[in-house]
Amino acid sequence: MARANPTSSPPDRLGTVFYTSVALCALFVVWATVFTDSLDTATKAALYWITGSFGWVYLVASLAMLGFLAVLAFSRFGRIRLGADSDRPEFSTVSWLAMILAAVMGIGLVSYGVSEPITHFVAPPHGLAEPGTKHAAAVAMQYSFFDWGLHAWAIFAVFGIALGYSTHRKGRKGLISPMLRPLLGDRVEGPVGKAIDVLAIFATLFGTTTSLGLGAMQINGGLARVFGASGGTGTQIAIIAVVTLLFTISAITGLHKGIRFLSETSMGLTVVLFGFVLVLGPTGFVFNLLVESLGLYVGDFIPMSLRTGTFGELEWMQSWTYFMLAWWISWGAFVGVFLARISKGRTIREFVLAVLGVPSAVFFLWFTAFGGSAIFHDSFNGGHIAQDAAADTNNAIFAMLETLPWPTVTSVIAMALVLLFFVSGADANTFVLSMLSSDGAPRPRTSVLALWGALTGVTAIVLLVSGGLDALQNTVIVTAAPFVLVMLALAVSLWRELQHDPLFAAEVEPDPEPVAIGAKGPEM
């Protein structure tokens, strides 16, 4: 993420939002460390209450965001630019699309690219197919598309448009609360606005810690499987500690060239690994599965988007659908800031079509290539990838790579990808957390960056120790719940502002004054 020159930035202010969010985070860490059982009991109780009573809100809200974006893109509002009418894009279209992909193309690709499809293949969602059958393979990919496709990017796009419109066109601070002025009025300057900004910080923090925990488990799993290294919680803690130090140093020093190098390297390795699996794997099977799964995805789009699992499927929804949607919502502020930053001068129509379409297509291809290869091997070659994934989800991608040539090399590349995404993504998240807690300062002070880097790492560690993956998933669902309301309020506020945008006011020509009958015209 581009950083402003420190000498040109206004002085940052540490006020109520900073001290409140840091204090609450510190209290959470103490609670998780000293009263682990109490935390586990509380989060599980909150989880079951939220998902059992209001889980449907995650589904309805994400679908509503998709509909809202479609209206924006294909209505007159699509012509509005994220900036002044005279502004033009800062980056070329190719560079812009590459940066959009880099926004969240990260740890999830490696962690879930194989494990989710193969898990759904042997245990199809909602009993929609017989396990291990051809139809189960298509359903497995269909629900992987659902978790990583249009719904996720609709959430990011709403935050990105709202932030871009508010900062580039209205000249406001890069915070969540100012965007709600059309709905809340001057209350955005008071306790209500500060509470919203604290919620944004908490949602972002736990979205980041979830990624850190998943990344640590993935690297640990690779080291254990490929090199026979001793794994366990201690190794995972060490991994988080080292990576936390790296991304905190990066955030503090603003190593633009280094982060750019990491981002470009990770994208290059991603392309290499994807091409390797696609070409040397079951290419024909992968493309056939992609087409059939897309047919199911499109045909069942609305029923799938609103399927709540009413009859005895709450735990499955908590592990997959509700967790994924909550994870995307928790990342909304971070990704929104990034998308807004790189999209100045773009029209809303361009933004919606690019942010929804391009990443979704790439994710569909990745999941089908990696997950489809695993399904093919288990179905036709007597493989045991599903068993390995059931024993430890972190084994899934390495078990699949072992079916192809040079498994050690490709496994090292996969672990390197996790590490690179780990550092570059957490660096940007630390910067956004610091900015949100420093009254939108474009260059937060060093001490704030260091503090949020440390708190992010410590929070990830205490959650990992207290309950592993379950603790990470439960916490992100609970903490993202109130942020759903903020997302919906953002959409309403944005709609109200767009209706009064100067672009349309300028298009309304005043009617000429009527000339009275018999009156003289102007003298020549």
MARSETOR-124048 format. One record per atom (N, C-alpha, C): residue in three letters; x, y, z. Coordinates in steps of 0.2 Angstrom, whole numbers, plus 5000, padded with zeros to 4 digits. Each point is the difference from the previous one (the first is absolute). Layout:
// MARSETOR-124048
ALAXYZ...
This chain:
// MARSETOR-124048
MET500449945000MET499650065000MET500450065000ALA499950054996ALA500450064999ALA499950045007ARG500650035002ARG500050045006ARG500250074999ALA499750045003ALA500150074999ALA500750025003ASN500250064997ASN500750025003ASN499950035007PRO500449985005PRO499950025007PRO500050075001THR500450034995THR500150085001THR499450044998SER499649974996SER499450034997SER499449985004SER500049965004SER499449975004SER499850055006PRO499450015001PRO499850035006PRO500149965006PRO500250045005PRO500149965007PRO499449955002ASP500249945001ASP499449965002ASP499850015007ARG499449985002ARG499850025007ARG499749935003LEU500349995006LEU499749945003LEU499550025005GLY499449984999GLY499450025004GLY499749945003THR499350015001THR499649955003THR500049934996VAL500050004994VAL500049944996VAL500649965001PHE500650035000PHE500649975001PHE500049965007TYR499950045005TYR500149985007TYR499549955001THR499450004998THR499449965001THR500249934996SER500250004994SER500149944996SER500649965003VAL500550045002VAL500649975003VAL499849965006ALA499750045005ALA499849985006ALA499649935000LEU499550004995LEU499549954999LEU500449944997CYS500550014996CYS500449954997CYS500449975006ALA500350045004ALA500549975005ALA499649965005LEU499450035002LEU499549965004LEU499849934997PHE499950004994PHE499949934996PHE500649965001VAL500650024999VAL500649965000VAL500149975007VAL499850045005VAL500149985007VAL499549955002TRP499450014997TRP499449955001TRP500249944997ALA500250004994ALA500249944997ALA500649965003THR500450045003THR500649975003THR499949975007VAL499650045004VAL499949985007VAL499449965001PHE499550014996PHE499349975001PHE499849974994THR500549954997THR499849974994THR499449964999ASP499849975005ASP499449965000ASP499450055000SER500050055004SER499550055000SER499950034993LEU500650024997LEU499950024993LEU499749954995ASP500249945001ASP499749954995ASP499349995001THR499850005007THR499250005001THR499650064998ALA500350065001ALA499750064997ALA499950004993THR500649994996THR499950004993THR499649954997LYS500049945003LYS499549954997LYS499350025001ALA499950025006ALA499350025002ALA499850064995ALA500450054999ALA499850054995ALA500049984993LEU500449954998LEU500049974994LEU499349974998TYR499849955005TYR499449974999TYR499450045000TRP500050065004TRP499550045000TRP499950044994ILE500650034997ILE500050044994ILE499849964994THR500449944999THR499849964994THR499449975000GLY499749985006GLY499449965001GLY499450054999SER500150065002SER499450055000SER500150054994PHE500650024998PHE500150054995PHE500549984995GLY500249944999GLY500449974995GLY499850024993TRP499350004999TRP499750024994TRP500250074997VAL500250045005VAL500150074999VAL500750014995TYR500549955002TYR500650004996TYR499849994992LEU499549954999LEU499849984994LEU499750064996VAL499550025003VAL499550054997VAL500550074999ALA500450025005ALA500450064999ALA500549994994SER500349944999SER500550004995SER499650004993LEU499549965000LEU499650004994LEU499750074998ALA499850045005ALA499850074999ALA500550044997MET500649995003MET500650044997MET500149994993LEU499949934998LEU500149994993LEU499450034995GLY499450005003GLY499550044996GLY500150075000PHE500250035006PHE500250075000PHE500550024995LEU500549965000LEU500650024995LEU499749994993ALA499649954998ALA499750004993ALA499650064998VAL499650035005VAL499750064999VAL500450064999LEU500650005004LEU500450064999LEU500449994993ALA500249944998ALA500450004994ALA499650014994PHE499349985000PHE499650004994PHE499550065000SER500150055004SER499650055001SER500450074998ARG499750055000ARG500350074999ARG500650015005PHE500049975006PHE500550015005PHE500749964998GLY499949964995GLY500649974998GLY500550044996ARG499850064998ARG500450054997ARG500450045005ILE499850005006ILE500450045005ILE500749985001ARG500550045001ARG500749995001ARG500150005007LEU500549965002LEU500250005007LEU500650055000GLY499850065001GLY500450064999GLY499650064997ALA500450054998ALA499750054996ALA499849984993ASP499550034997ASP499849994993ASP500650004995SER500550045002SER500650004995SER500549955002ASP500049975005ASP500549955002ASP500049944995ARG500649974999ARG500049944996ARG500549955004PRO499949944998PRO500349955004PRO500850015001GLU500249985006GLU500750015001GLU500549944997PHE499749945000PHE500349954997PHE499749974994SER500449974996SER499749974994SER499549945002THR499649984995THR499549955002THR500349935002VAL500649984996VAL500349945002VAL500350005007SER500350065002SER500350005006SER499550015006TRP499450034998TRP499550015005TRP499749935001LEU499949964995LEU499749935001LEU500449965004ALA500750004999ALA500549965004ALA500050025007MET499950075001MET500050025007MET499449985004ILE499450004996ILE499449975003ILE500149935002LEU500349964996LEU500149935001LEU500449995006ALA500550045001ALA500550005005ALA499750015007ALA499450045000ALA499750025006ALA499849945005VAL499749954998VAL499949945004VAL500249944998MET500450004994MET500249934998MET500649985004GLY499949975005GLY500549985005GLY499949935003ILE500150005007ILE500049945003ILE499549954999GLY499450034999GLY499449964998GLY500049954994LEU500450034995LEU500149964994LEU500349935002VAL500650015004VAL500349945001VAL499749955005SER499750045005SER499749965006SER499349974998TYR499750034995TYR499349974998TYR499949984993GLY500550014996GLY500049984993GLY499949934999VAL500249965004VAL499949924999VAL499649985006SER500150025006SER499649975006SER499350014999GLU499750064998GLU499350015000GLU499749964994PRO500250004994PRO499749964995PRO500049925002ILE500649985002ILE500049925002ILE499649995006THR499950045005THR499649995006THR499250004997HIS499850044996HIS499350004998HIS499949944995PHE500549984997PHE499949944995PHE499849945004VAL500449995006VAL499849945004VAL499450015005ALA499850065001ALA499550025004ALA499650064997PRO499649994995PRO499750054996PRO499650055005PRO500050064999PRO499650055004PRO499349994999HIS499650005006HIS499349995000HIS499749944997GLY500449955000GLY499849934997GLY499850014993LEU500350044996LEU499850014993LEU500249954995ALA500449965002ALA500349944996ALA500249955004GLU500149944996GLU500349945004GLU500750015000PRO500349995006PRO500850015001PRO500449964995GLY500550034997GLY500449974995GLY499849994993THR499450034998THR499849994994THR500150064995LYS499949994994LYS500150054995LYS499650075002HIS499449995002HIS499650065002HIS500350035006ALA500349965005ALA500350035006ALA500650044998ALA500449984995ALA500550044998ALA499850074997ALA499550004996ALA499750074998ALA499750045006VAL499749975004VAL499750035006VAL500650035005ALA500549965000ALA500650025004ALA500350074997MET500050004994MET500350064997MET499550065000GLN499449984999GLN499550055001GLN500050045006TYR500049965006TYR500150045006TYR500650035002SER500649984997SER500650035000SER500050074996PHE499650004995PHE499950064996PHE499650055004PHE499549975004PHE499650045004PHE500450045005ASP500449965003ASP500450035006ASP500550054998TRP500349994994TRP500650044998TRP499850054994GLY499450004998GLY499850044993GLY499750065002LEU499450014996LEU499750075000LEU499750025006HIS499849965005HIS499850035006HIS500650035004ALA500549975000ALA500650035004ALA500250074997TRP500050004993TRP500350064997TRP499450055000ALA499449985001ALA499550065000ALA500150035007ILE500149975005ILE500250035007ILE500650054999PHE500549984997PHE500650044999PHE499850064996ALA499649994995ALA499950054995ALA499650065003VAL499549985004VAL499650055004VAL500450045004PHE500549975004PHE500450045004PHE500550054996GLY500249974994GLY500550034996GLY499650064997ILE499450004997ILE499750054997ILE499850065005ALA499849985006ALA499850045005ALA500650045002LEU500649975001LEU500650035002LEU500350054995GLY499949974994GLY500350044994GLY499650064999TYR499350005000TYR499650054999TYR500150065006SER500049975006SER500150055006SER500650035000THR500649974998THR500650035001THR500250044993HIS499949974995HIS500350034993HIS499550054998ARG499349995001ARG499550054997ARG499850055005LYS499949985006LYS499850045005LYS500650035005GLY500649974999GLY500550035004GLY500049995007ARG499749945002ARG500049995007ARG500649965003LYS500049995006LYS500549955003LYS499949934998GLY500649965000GLY499949934998GLY499849965006LEU499450025003LEU499749965005LEU499349974998ILE499749955004ILE499449984998ILE499450055002SER500150035006SER499550045003SER499850064995PRO500450044997PRO499850054996PRO499649984994MET500049944998MET499649984994MET499349995002LEU499850005007LEU499449995002LEU499650065002ARG500350064998ARG499750075001ARG499350004997PRO499949984994PRO499350014998PRO499549965004LEU500249955004LEU499549965004LEU500050035007LEU500650025003LEU500050015007LEU500150085001GLY500250044995GLY500150075001GLY500650015004ASP499950055004ASP500650025005ASP500249955005ARG499649955001ARG500149955005ARG500749964998VAL500250014994VAL500649964998VAL500650035003GLU499950065002GLU500650045004GLU500049985007GLY499549975003GLY499949985007GLY500149935002PRO499749985005PRO500149935003PRO499849954995VAL499550014996VAL499749954995VAL500649994995GLY500250054997GLY500550004995GLY500749965002LYS500250025006LYS500649975003LYS499949925002ALA499449985002ALA499849935001ALA500049974993ILE499850034995ILE500049964993ILE500849994998ASP500450055001ASP500750004998ASP500349945005VAL499950005006VAL500249945004VAL499849944998LEU499449994998LEU499749944997LEU500449984993ALA500250054996ALA500449994994ALA500749975002ILE500350035005ILE500649975002ILE500049935003PHE499549995004PHE499949935002PHE499949954995ALA499650024995ALA499849954995ALA500749994996THR500350054998THR500649994996THR500649965004LEU500050025007LEU500549965004LEU499949925000PHE499449985001PHE499849935000PHE500049974993GLY499950044995GLY500149974993GLY500749984999THR500450055002THR500749994999THR500349945004THR499850005007THR500349955004THR499849934998THR499449994997THR499749944997THR500549984994SER500250054996SER500549984994SER500649985003LEU500350045005LEU500649985003LEU500049935003GLY499549985004GLY499949935002GLY500049954995LEU499650014995LEU500049954994LEU500650004997GLY500450054999GLY500650004997GLY500549965004ALA500050015006ALA500549975005ALA499949924999MET499349985001MET499949934999MET500249974994GLN499950044994GLN500249974994GLN500749994999ILE500450055002ILE500750005000ILE500349945004ASN499749995006ASN500249955005ASN499849934997GLY499450004996GLY499849934997GLY500549994995GLY500250044996GLY500549994994GLY500749985003LEU500250035005LEU500749985003LEU499949935002ALA499549985004ALA499949945003ALA500049944994ARG499650024995ARG499849954995ARG500649994995VAL500350054998VAL500550004995VAL500749995003PHE500150025005PHE500750005003PHE500049965007GLY499549975002GLY500049965006GLY500150045006ALA499950075000ALA500250045006ALA499549995005SER500250015006SER499549995006SER499550065000GLY499449994999GLY499550055000GLY499750015007GLY499450035000GLY499750025007GLY499950075001THR499750015005THR499850075002THR500650055001GLY500549975003GLY500650045001GLY500350024994THR500149964994THR500250024994THR499650054997GLN499350005000GLN499650054998GLN500150065003ILE500150005007ILE500150075003ILE500650034998ALA500649964999ALA500650024997ALA499950034993ILE499649974996ILE499950034993ILE499650075001ILE499550005004ILE499650065000ILE500550065003ALA500449985005ALA500550055003ALA500550034995VAL500349954996VAL500450034995VAL499750044995VAL499449984997VAL499750034995VAL499750075002THR499850005007THR499850065003THR500550055000LEU500649985002LEU500650055000LEU500250024993LEU499949964995LEU500250024993LEU499550054997PHE499349995001PHE499550054998PHE500050065004THR500150005006THR500050065004THR500650044998ILE500649974999ILE500650044998ILE499850034993SER499749964995SER499850034994SER499550065000ALA499549995005ALA499550055000ALA500450075003ILE500449995005ILE500450065003ILE500450034995THR500449974996THR500550034996THR499750024993GLY499449974999GLY499850024993GLY500449984994LEU500249935001LEU500549984994LEU499649994994HIS499850054996HIS499649994994HIS500349964995LYS500750004999LYS500349964995LYS500049935002GLY500149995007GLY500049935002GLY499349975000ILE499550035002ILE499349985000ILE499849994993ARG500250044995ARG499850004993ARG500349934997PHE500749995002PHE500349944998PHE499749945003LEU499750005006LEU499749945003LEU499349994996SER499750054999SER499350004996SER500149974993GLU500550034997GLU500149974993GLU500349935000THR500449985005THR500349945000THR499449955002SER499650015004SER499449965002SER499649994994MET499850054996MET499649994995MET500349964994GLY500750014999GLY500349964995GLY500049935002LEU500249985007LEU499949935002LEU499349975000THR499550045001THR499349984999THR499949984993VAL500250044995VAL499949984993VAL500449944998VAL500649995003VAL500449944998VAL499749945003LEU499850005007LEU499749945003LEU499349984997PHE499650054998PHE499449994997PHE500149974993GLY500450034996GLY500249974993GLY500249935001PHE500549985005PHE500349945001PHE499449955001VAL499650015005VAL499449965002VAL499549994994LEU499950054996LEU499550004995LEU500349954994VAL500650014998VAL500349974994VAL500249935002LEU500349985006LEU500249945001LEU499449965004GLY499550035002GLY499549965003GLY499549984995PRO499449985002PRO499449984995PRO499750054997THR500350034995THR499850074997THR499349994997GLY499849954996GLY499449994998GLY499449995005PHE500249965005PHE499549995005PHE499950075004VAL500550045001VAL499950065003VAL499650054997PHE500050014993PHE499650044996PHE499349985000ASN499949934999ASN499349985000ASN499750015007LEU500449995005LEU499750015007LEU499850075001LEU500450054997LEU499950075001LEU499450024996VAL499949984994VAL499450014997VAL499349985003GLU500149935002GLU499449975003GLU499850045007SER500550015004SER499950045006SER499850075000LEU500250034994LEU499850074999LEU499250004998GLY499849944997GLY499349994998GLY499650005007LEU500249965004LEU499749995007LEU500050075004TYR500550035000TYR500150065003TYR499550054998VAL500050014993VAL499550054997VAL499349985001GLY499849944999GLY499449975000GLY499750005007ASP500449995005ASP499750005007ASP500250065004PHE500250054997PHE500350065003PHE499650035006ILE499350014998ILE499650035006ILE499949955005PRO499749944999PRO499949955005PRO500649995004MET500649994997MET500649995003MET500250065005SER499950064998SER500150065003SER499650015007LEU499449975000LEU499650015005LEU499949935004ARG500449954999ARG499949945003ARG500350005007THR499650005005THR500250015007THR500249935004GLY499849954997GLY500149935004GLY499650005006THR499450014999THR499550015006THR500049935004PHE500049944997PHE499949945003PHE500649975002GLY500350015006GLY500649975003GLY500750014996GLU500050054997GLU500750024996GLU500350065003LEU499950025006LEU500350065002LEU500750005001GLU500349945002GLU500750005001GLU500450004993TRP499749974995TRP500350004994TRP500050074997MET499450045001MET500050074998MET500550045004GLN500149995006GLN500550035004GLN500749994998SER500249944997SER500649984998SER500250034993TRP499450014996TRP500250024993TRP499650064999THR499450004998THR499650064997THR500150065005TYR499749995006TYR500050065004TYR500750035002PHE500549955001PHE500750025001PHE500350044994MET499949974994MET500350044994MET499750074999LEU499350005001LEU499750074999LEU500250055006ALA500149975006ALA500250055005ALA500850024999TRP500449954998TRP500750014998TRP500050064995TRP499650004995TRP500050054995TRP499850075002ILE499550005005ILE499750065003ILE500650035004SER500349965004SER500550025004SER500650034996TRP500149984994TRP500550034996TRP499850064996GLY499450015000GLY499750064996GLY500350065001ALA500250035006ALA500350065001ALA500750004997PHE500449955001PHE500650004997PHE500149994993VAL499649964997VAL500049994992VAL499750064997GLY499450035004GLY499750064997GLY500550065000VAL500450015005VAL500550055000VAL500549994994PHE500249944999PHE500549984995PHE499750024993LEU499449974999LEU499750014993LEU499850074999ALA499850045005ALA499950074999ALA500650044998ARG500649985003ARG500650034999ARG500249994993ILE499949954997ILE500349984993ILE499550024995SER499450025002SER499450014995SER499850074998LYS500450055003LYS499850074999LYS500050014992GLY499550034998GLY499950024993GLY499649954996ARG499949945003ARG499549954997ARG499350015001THR499649984995THR499350015001THR499749955004ILE499450015003ILE499749945004ILE499949944996ARG499850014994ARG499849944995ARG500749964999GLU500550044999GLU500749964999GLU500249965006PHE499950045006PHE500249975006PHE499649935001VAL499350015000VAL499649945001VAL500249944996LEU500050014993LEU500149954996LEU500749975001ALA500550045001ALA500749975001ALA500049965007VAL499850035005VAL500149975007VAL499649945001LEU499450004997LEU499649945000LEU500249944995GLY500250024994GLY500149954995GLY500749975000VAL500550045000VAL500749984999VAL500249955005PRO500050025007PRO500249965005PRO499649935001SER499350014999SER499649945000SER500249954995ALA500250024994ALA500249954994ALA500649975002VAL500550045003VAL500649975001VAL500049955006PHE499650025005PHE499949955006PHE499649944997PHE499550004996PHE499749944997PHE500549964997LEU500550034996LEU500549964996LEU500449965005TRP500350045005TRP500449975005TRP499749945004PHE499450015002PHE499749955004PHE499949944996THR499850014994THR499849944995THR500749964999ALA500550044998ALA500649974998ALA500349965006PHE500050035006PHE500349965006PHE499549955003GLY499450035001GLY499549955003GLY499849954995GLY500050014994GLY499849954995GLY500549954999SER500650025001SER500649954999SER500049955006ALA499850035006ALA499949955006ALA499549954999ILE499450034997ILE499449964999ILE500149954995PHE500450014995PHE500149964994PHE500549945003HIS500550025004HIS500449955003HIS499749955004ASP499650025005ASP499649965004ASP499549964997SER499750024994SER499549974997SER500249954995PHE500650014997PHE500249964994PHE500749965002ASN500350035005ASN500749975001ASN500149975007GLY499449995003GLY500049975007GLY500450045005GLY500050064999GLY500350055005GLY499750005007HIS500450045004HIS499750015007HIS500150075002ILE499950044996ILE500150075001ILE499450035005ALA499449974999ALA499550025005ALA500149975007GLN500349945000GLN500249985007GLN500550045003ASP500550024997ASP500550055002ASP499750065003ALA499550034995ALA499750065002ALA499650005006ALA499749945001ALA499649995006ALA500449995006ALA500649975000ALA500450005005ALA500350075002ASP500250044995ASP500250065001ASP499950044994THR499650055000THR499950044994THR500650034997ASN500550015004ASN500750034997ASN500349954996ASN499949945000ASN500349954996ASN499750004993ALA499450034999ALA499749994993ALA500450024994ILE500250065000ILE500450024994ILE500649964999PHE500449985006PHE500649974999PHE499949934997ALA499449975003ALA499949934997ALA499850004993MET499750054998MET499850014993MET500650014995LEU500550045003LEU500650024996LEU500449935000GLU500049965004GLU500449945000GLU499749954995THR499550014997THR499749964994THR500350034993LEU500450055000LEU500350034994LEU500750005001PRO500450014994PRO500750005001PRO500350055004TRP500649995003TRP500450055004TRP499650035006PRO499749955004PRO499650025006PRO500350055005THR500749985001THR500450045005THR500050074998VAL500250014993VAL500150074998VAL499350045000THR499549974998THR499350035000THR499850015007SER500149965004SER499850015007SER500450065003VAL500650004999VAL500450065002VAL499750074997ILE499849994994ILE499750064997ILE499450025003ALA499649955002ALA499350015003ALA500250045007MET500549975004MET500150035006MET500350075000ALA500450014995ALA500350074998ALA499450054999LEU499549974996LEU499450054998LEU499750025007VAL499949955004VAL499650015006VAL500450065004LEU500749995001LEU500450055003LEU500050064997LEU500050014994LEU500050064996LEU499350045001PHE499549964999PHE499350035001PHE500050025007PHE500249965005PHE500050015007PHE500350075002VAL500650024997VAL500450065002VAL499650064997SER499949994993SER499850064996SER499350025003GLY499549955001GLY499450015002GLY499950035007ALA500449975004ALA500050035007ALA500350065001ASP500550024996ASP500350075000ASP499450054998ALA499749994995ALA499450044998ALA499550015005ASN499849945003ASN499550005005ASN500250045006THR500750005002THR500250035006THR500050084998PHE500150024994PHE500050074998PHE499350025001VAL499549964997VAL499350035001VAL499850005007LEU500149955004LEU499850015007LEU500350065003SER500650024999SER500350065003SER499750064997MET499850004994MET499750064997MET499350015002LEU499649945001LEU499350015003LEU500050025007SER500649985004SER500050025007SER500350075001SER500350034994SER500350075001SER499750054996ASP499350005000ASP499650054997ASP500150014993GLY500149944997GLY500150004993GLY500750034997ALA500550005005ALA500650034998ALA500349964994PRO500350034994PRO500249964995PRO500749975001ARG500450035006ARG500649965002ARG500050005007PRO499749955003PRO500049995007PRO500750005003ARG500150025007ARG500650005003ARG500349935001THR500650005001THR500449945000THR499749955006SER499950045006SER499849965006SER499449974999VAL499550034996VAL499449974999VAL500049944995LEU500450004995LEU500149954996LEU500349945003ALA500550015005ALA500349955003ALA499549975005LEU499650045003LEU499549975005LEU499549964997TRP499850024994TRP499449964997TRP500449934997GLY500650014998GLY500349944997GLY500149955006ALA500250025006ALA500149955005ALA499349985003LEU499550045000LEU499349985002LEU499749944996THR500150014993THR499849964995THR500349935001GLY500750005001GLY500349935001GLY499849975006VAL500050045006VAL499849975006VAL499349975000THR499550044997THR499349985000THR500049934996ALA500450004994ALA499949934996ALA500349955005ILE500550015003ILE500349955004ILE499649975006VAL499650055003VAL499649985006VAL499449964997LEU499850024995LEU499449964997LEU500249934997LEU500650004997LEU500249934998LEU500149965006VAL500350025006VAL500149965005VAL499449985004SER499550055000SER499449985004SER499549964996GLY500149994993GLY499549954997GLY500249994993GLY500550024997GLY500249994993GLY499550024995LEU499949974995LEU499650024995LEU499350025002ASP499749965004ASP499350015003ASP500050075003ALA500550025004ALA500050065004ALA500050064995LEU500449994995LEU500150054995LEU499450014996GLN499649954998GLN499450004996GLN499450035005ASN500049985006ASN499550025004ASN500050085002THR500650025001THR500250075002THR499850044994VAL500249994994VAL499950044994VAL499250004999ILE499749955001ILE499250004999ILE499750055005VAL500249995006VAL499750055005VAL500250074999THR500650014999THR500250075000THR499850044993ALA499949964995ALA499750034994ALA499350015000ALA499649975005ALA499350015000ALA499750075000PRO500350045005PRO499750074999PRO500250044994PHE500649984997PHE500250044994PHE499649994994VAL499649945000VAL499549994995VAL499550065000LEU499850035005LEU499650065001LEU500350064997VAL500750015001VAL500450054998VAL500050004992MET500149944997MET500049994993MET499450024997LEU499449985003LEU499450024997LEU499850075000ALA500350035006ALA499950075001ALA500450044995LEU500649974998LEU500450034995LEU499750014993ALA499649944998ALA499750004994ALA499450055000VAL499650015005VAL499550045000VAL500350085000SER500550015004SER500350074999SER500350014993LEU500349964997LEU500350014994LEU499450014995TRP499549965000TRP499450014996TRP499750075000ARG500050035006ARG499750075002ARG500550054997GLU500649995000GLU500550054998GLU500050004992LEU500049944997LEU500050004993LEU499450034997GLN499450005003GLN499450034997GLN500150085000HIS500550025003HIS500150085000HIS500750014998ASP500249964996ASP500750014997ASP500050064996PRO500550045000PRO500150064995PRO500049984993LEU500249944998LEU499949994993LEU499350004997PHE499549985004PHE499450014998PHE499750075000ALA500250035006ALA499750075000ALA500350044995ALA500649994997ALA500350044995ALA499649984993GLU499749955000GLU499749984993GLU499350035000VAL499750035005VAL499350035000VAL500150074998GLU499850014994GLU500050074998GLU499450045002PRO500150065003PRO499450045002PRO499550024994ASP499450005001ASP499550024995ASP500150074999PRO500050024993PRO500050074998PRO499450045003GLU500150065002GLU499450045003GLU499550024994PRO499449995002PRO499550014995PRO500050084998VAL499950014994VAL499950074997VAL499350025000ALA499850055003ALA499350035000ALA499850024993ILE499449984998ILE499750014993ILE500050084999GLY500350024995GLY500050074999GLY500650045002ALA500449975004ALA500550035003ALA500650014995LYS500450055001LYS500550014995LYS500649965002GLY500349984994GLY500649965001GLY500650045002PRO500549985001PRO500650045002PRO500250044994GLU500250065001GLU500250044994GLU500749984997MET500050014994MET500749974996MET500450065000
